[in-house]
């Protein structure tokens, strides 16, 4: 985990070289705010990766469905809207968990198919139209504050949500019996099963947690747009798994931590702010650089596992 924060410090130093304003409090806080939604989603996804089930490709659809349902439920009040959005994400995550955890379906193939189904249901239910939140209502104004609001006039609500999710995720992963069982399941599935761990339920709960985190991220992103849209979650699955892997969590499962994932998220945020400052690096080059970084991170992870004797590397 320490190496990821050395990279964060190196990027901070590079940013300072490129522009003197890089180290201002406002700029650094904005960087964290820019990746706070990604951070929420990545922390949730890390539970799936730690369990040895790689990634949830239905995250974009879960984010979109949860955001749309939340906006549609605003007429019943802000609290009801949040609950409806969370239940939507939790239900979709639970479905994924049942299919992958209990039926042992391939997590990549299943969640890819689930993404198509969830996306298709949302498009059918709302005719592919945007669902707008009404800012003139108290519920609409409160919903807008999910992204635009600030605590004490300085700390963005979305950054606070990211930090709370990260702290809860770290506590669950390191301090609870579930977290220990999850790590054991990811490291050695059959050994965990034979030791008496209910591995199917453990995997199911990992997908449930990821679904709830994706729902929160989807509602915050919808709060930013102020309308529900089936495409708001696009690329968040790839960005989240990039942050997870860069943060030191192995795709084979059983190793990694939430603080490492947070470091991976910060690296992505810093790169997003630094790359445009480098002369000659345009949008296309930025996509290439991010892809190369992900490939290198996965390669290093797999090499480390092979050297340690892991047969699943």
C-alpha positions as CSV (number, residue, x, y, z in Angstrom):
1,X,0.0,0.0,0.0
2,X,2.9,2.4,0.8
3,X,4.0,2.4,-2.8
4,X,0.8,3.9,-4.1
5,X,1.1,6.9,-1.8
6,X,4.7,7.4,-2.9
7,X,3.2,7.6,-6.4
8,X,0.6,10.1,-5.1
9,X,3.5,12.3,-3.7
10,X,5.4,12.0,-7.0
11,X,2.4,13.2,-8.9
12,X,1.9,16.1,-6.5
13,X,5.5,17.1,-7.0
14,X,5.0,16.9,-10.8
15,X,1.9,19.0,-10.6
16,X,3.8,21.7,-8.7
17,X,6.5,21.7,-11.3
18,X,3.9,22.2,-14.1
19,X,2.0,25.0,-12.4
20,X,2.6,26.9,-9.2
21,X,-1.2,26.9,-8.4
22,X,-1.3,23.1,-8.3
23,X,-0.8,23.0,-4.5
24,X,-3.5,25.5,-3.6
25,X,-6.1,24.1,-1.1
26,X,-8.9,24.9,-3.6
27,X,-7.2,22.9,-6.4
28,X,-6.4,19.9,-4.2
29,X,-9.9,19.8,-2.8
30,X,-11.4,20.0,-6.3
31,X,-9.3,17.0,-7.4
32,X,-10.7,14.9,-4.5
33,X,-14.2,16.1,-5.3
34,X,-13.7,15.2,-9.0
35,X,-13.0,11.6,-8.1
36,X,-15.3,11.3,-5.1
37,X,-18.0,9.4,-7.0
38,X,-15.4,7.1,-8.5
39,X,-14.0,6.6,-5.0
40,X,-17.4,5.6,-3.6
41,X,-17.9,3.1,-6.5
42,X,-14.3,1.7,-6.3
43,X,-14.6,1.0,-2.5
44,X,-17.7,-1.0,-3.1
45,X,-16.1,-2.9,-6.0
46,X,-13.1,-3.7,-3.9
47,X,-15.2,-6.2,-1.9
48,X,-15.9,-8.1,-5.1
49,X,-12.3,-8.1,-6.2
50,X,-11.1,-9.2,-2.7
51,X,-13.5,-12.1,-2.9
52,X,-11.7,-13.4,-6.0
53,X,-14.5,-12.4,-8.5
54,X,-12.7,-9.7,-10.4
55,X,-15.2,-7.0,-11.4
56,X,-18.9,-6.1,-11.7
57,X,-19.5,-4.9,-15.3
58,X,-23.1,-4.0,-14.5
59,X,-21.9,-1.1,-12.3
60,X,-22.8,1.6,-15.0
61,X,-26.4,0.2,-15.3
62,X,-26.8,0.0,-11.5
63,X,-25.7,3.6,-11.2
64,X,-28.1,4.7,-13.9
65,X,-31.1,2.7,-12.6
66,X,-30.5,4.0,-9.0
67,X,-30.2,7.6,-10.1
68,X,-33.3,7.4,-12.3
69,X,-35.4,5.8,-9.5
70,X,-34.2,8.3,-7.0
71,X,-35.2,11.3,-9.2
72,X,-38.6,9.7,-10.0
73,X,-39.3,9.2,-6.3
74,X,-38.4,12.8,-5.3
75,X,-42.1,13.7,-5.4
76,X,-42.5,11.6,-2.3
77,X,-39.7,13.4,-0.4
78,X,-35.9,13.4,-0.3
79,X,-35.5,10.6,2.2
80,X,-37.9,8.3,0.2
81,X,-35.9,9.1,-3.0
82,X,-32.6,8.1,-1.3
83,X,-34.1,5.0,0.1
84,X,-35.6,4.0,-3.3
85,X,-32.3,4.6,-5.1
86,X,-30.4,2.6,-2.5
87,X,-32.9,-0.3,-2.6
88,X,-32.7,-0.4,-6.4
89,X,-28.9,-0.7,-6.3
90,X,-29.1,-3.2,-3.4
91,X,-31.6,-5.3,-5.3
92,X,-29.5,-5.4,-8.5
93,X,-26.4,-6.1,-6.5
94,X,-28.2,-8.9,-4.7
95,X,-29.3,-10.5,-8.0
96,X,-25.7,-10.5,-9.1
97,X,-24.6,-12.0,-5.8
98,X,-27.1,-14.8,-6.0
99,X,-26.1,-15.7,-9.5
100,X,-22.4,-15.5,-9.0
101,X,-22.3,-16.6,-5.3
102,X,-24.8,-19.4,-5.3
103,X,-25.0,-20.5,-8.9
104,X,-21.2,-20.0,-9.5
105,X,-21.8,-18.3,-12.8
106,X,-18.8,-16.5,-14.3
107,X,-18.7,-13.0,-12.8
108,X,-17.6,-11.3,-16.0
109,X,-20.0,-13.0,-18.3
110,X,-22.9,-12.7,-15.9
111,X,-22.5,-9.1,-15.0
112,X,-21.9,-8.2,-18.6
113,X,-25.3,-9.8,-19.4
114,X,-26.9,-8.2,-16.4
115,X,-25.7,-4.8,-17.5
116,X,-27.5,-5.3,-20.8
117,X,-30.7,-6.4,-19.0
118,X,-30.6,-3.7,-16.3
119,X,-29.9,-1.0,-19.0
120,X,-32.7,-2.4,-21.2
121,X,-35.2,-2.3,-18.4
122,X,-34.4,1.3,-17.6
123,X,-34.7,2.4,-21.2
124,X,-38.0,0.5,-21.6
125,X,-39.5,1.9,-18.4
126,X,-38.7,5.5,-19.1
127,X,-38.6,5.4,-22.9
128,X,-34.9,6.4,-23.0
129,X,-35.9,9.9,-21.8
130,X,-34.1,12.0,-19.2
131,X,-36.0,12.3,-15.9
132,X,-35.5,15.8,-14.5
133,X,-35.4,16.8,-10.8
134,X,-37.4,19.9,-9.8
135,X,-35.0,22.3,-8.1
136,X,-37.9,24.5,-6.9
137,X,-39.1,21.8,-4.5
138,X,-37.4,21.2,-1.1
139,X,-36.7,17.6,-2.0
140,X,-35.2,18.6,-5.3
141,X,-33.0,21.3,-3.6
142,X,-31.8,18.7,-1.0
143,X,-31.1,16.2,-3.8
144,X,-29.0,18.8,-5.6
145,X,-26.9,19.4,-2.5
146,X,-25.7,15.8,-2.7
147,X,-23.1,17.1,-5.1
148,X,-23.2,20.8,-4.8
149,X,-23.6,21.1,-1.1
150,X,-20.8,21.9,1.4
151,X,-20.3,21.4,5.1
152,X,-19.4,24.5,7.0
153,X,-19.1,26.3,3.7
154,X,-15.9,24.6,2.8
155,X,-16.0,20.7,2.7
156,X,-18.1,19.3,-0.2
157,X,-20.8,16.8,0.7
158,X,-19.6,14.4,-2.0
159,X,-16.1,14.4,-0.5
160,X,-17.6,13.7,2.9
161,X,-19.6,10.8,1.5
162,X,-16.5,9.4,-0.1
163,X,-14.5,9.5,3.2
164,X,-17.4,8.0,5.2
165,X,-17.8,5.1,2.6
166,X,-14.0,4.5,2.7
167,X,-13.9,4.4,6.5
168,X,-16.9,2.1,6.7
169,X,-15.4,-0.1,4.0
170,X,-12.0,-0.3,5.7
171,X,-13.6,-1.1,9.0
172,X,-15.8,-3.9,7.4
173,X,-12.8,-5.3,5.6
174,X,-10.3,-5.3,8.4
175,X,-12.2,-5.4,11.7
176,X,-15.2,-7.7,11.1
177,X,-15.6,-11.4,10.8
178,X,-17.2,-10.9,7.4
179,X,-14.1,-9.1,6.1
180,X,-11.8,-11.8,7.3
181,X,-14.0,-14.5,5.7
182,X,-14.1,-12.4,2.5
183,X,-10.3,-12.3,2.3
184,X,-9.9,-16.0,3.0
185,X,-12.6,-16.8,0.4
186,X,-10.7,-14.8,-2.2
187,X,-7.3,-16.3,-1.3
188,X,-8.4,-19.9,-1.3
189,X,-12.1,-20.6,-2.1
190,X,-12.1,-24.3,-1.6
191,X,-10.1,-24.1,1.6
192,X,-12.5,-21.5,3.0
193,X,-15.5,-23.6,2.1
194,X,-14.0,-26.7,3.8
195,X,-13.1,-24.7,6.9
196,X,-16.8,-23.9,7.4
197,X,-17.1,-20.5,5.9
198,X,-20.4,-19.9,4.0
199,X,-18.6,-18.8,0.9
200,X,-21.7,-18.4,-1.2
201,X,-23.2,-16.0,1.2
202,X,-19.9,-14.2,1.6
203,X,-19.7,-13.6,-2.2
204,X,-23.3,-12.6,-2.3
205,X,-22.8,-9.9,0.4
206,X,-19.7,-8.6,-1.6
207,X,-21.9,-8.0,-4.6
208,X,-24.6,-6.5,-2.4
209,X,-22.2,-4.0,-0.9
210,X,-20.9,-3.1,-4.4
211,X,-24.5,-2.6,-5.6
212,X,-25.2,-0.2,-2.7
213,X,-22.0,1.7,-3.3
214,X,-22.8,2.0,-7.0
215,X,-26.3,3.2,-6.1
216,X,-24.9,6.0,-3.9
217,X,-22.4,6.9,-6.6
218,X,-25.2,6.9,-9.2
219,X,-27.4,9.2,-7.1
220,X,-24.5,11.6,-6.5
221,X,-23.7,11.7,-10.2
222,X,-27.4,12.2,-11.0
223,X,-27.4,15.0,-8.4
224,X,-24.6,16.7,-10.4
225,X,-26.6,16.4,-13.7
226,X,-30.0,17.0,-12.0
227,X,-31.6,14.4,-14.3
228,X,-31.8,10.7,-14.5
229,X,-30.1,9.3,-17.5
230,X,-29.3,5.7,-18.6
231,X,-25.7,6.7,-19.5
232,X,-24.5,8.4,-16.4
233,X,-22.5,5.4,-15.3
234,X,-20.5,4.8,-18.5
235,X,-16.8,4.0,-17.9
236,X,-17.2,3.8,-14.1
237,X,-16.7,0.0,-14.2
238,X,-13.3,0.4,-16.0
239,X,-12.2,3.4,-13.9
240,X,-13.1,1.6,-10.7
241,X,-11.3,-1.6,-11.4
242,X,-8.3,0.5,-12.5
243,X,-8.3,2.3,-9.2
244,X,-8.6,-1.0,-7.3
245,X,-5.7,-2.7,-9.2
246,X,-3.5,0.4,-9.1
247,X,-4.2,0.5,-5.4
248,X,-2.6,-2.9,-4.9
249,X,-5.6,-5.2,-4.8
250,X,-5.0,-8.4,-6.9
251,X,-7.5,-9.5,-9.4
252,X,-7.0,-13.1,-8.2
253,X,-8.5,-12.0,-4.8
254,X,-7.4,-12.4,-1.2
255,X,-5.1,-9.4,-1.0
256,X,-5.5,-5.6,-0.8
257,X,-7.1,-2.9,1.3
258,X,-9.4,0.1,1.1
259,X,-6.6,2.6,1.9
260,X,-4.8,1.2,-1.1
261,X,-7.9,1.6,-3.3
262,X,-8.3,5.2,-2.0
263,X,-4.7,5.8,-3.1
264,X,-5.5,4.4,-6.6
265,X,-8.5,6.8,-6.8
266,X,-6.3,9.7,-5.9
267,X,-3.7,8.7,-8.6
268,X,-6.5,8.7,-11.2
269,X,-7.7,12.1,-10.0
270,X,-4.1,13.6,-10.1
271,X,-3.5,12.1,-13.6
272,X,-6.7,13.7,-14.8
273,X,-5.5,17.1,-13.6
274,X,-1.9,16.7,-14.6
275,X,-2.0,15.2,-18.1
276,X,-3.8,18.1,-19.7
277,X,-1.0,20.4,-18.4
278,X,1.7,18.5,-20.3
279,X,2.4,20.0,-23.7
280,X,1.4,17.8,-26.6
281,X,-0.9,15.5,-24.6
282,X,-4.4,15.7,-25.9
283,X,-7.5,13.7,-25.1
284,X,-6.5,10.7,-27.2
285,X,-3.1,10.5,-25.6
286,X,-4.7,10.7,-22.2
287,X,-6.8,7.6,-22.9
288,X,-3.7,5.8,-24.2
289,X,-1.7,6.7,-21.1
290,X,-4.5,5.6,-18.7
291,X,-4.8,2.3,-20.5
292,X,-1.0,1.7,-20.4
293,X,-1.0,2.4,-16.7
294,X,-3.8,-0.2,-16.1
295,X,-2.0,-2.8,-18.2
296,X,1.3,-2.2,-16.3
297,X,-0.6,-2.4,-12.9
298,X,-2.3,-5.7,-13.9
299,X,1.0,-7.1,-15.2
300,X,2.9,-6.2,-12.0
301,X,0.1,-7.7,-9.9
302,X,0.1,-11.0,-11.8
303,X,3.9,-11.2,-11.8
304,X,3.9,-10.8,-8.0
305,X,1.4,-13.6,-7.6
306,X,3.4,-16.0,-9.8
307,X,6.5,-15.3,-7.8
308,X,4.6,-16.0,-4.6
309,X,3.5,-19.4,-6.0
310,X,-0.2,-18.6,-6.5
311,X,-1.6,-21.1,-9.1
312,X,-4.4,-18.8,-10.1
313,X,-2.0,-16.1,-11.4
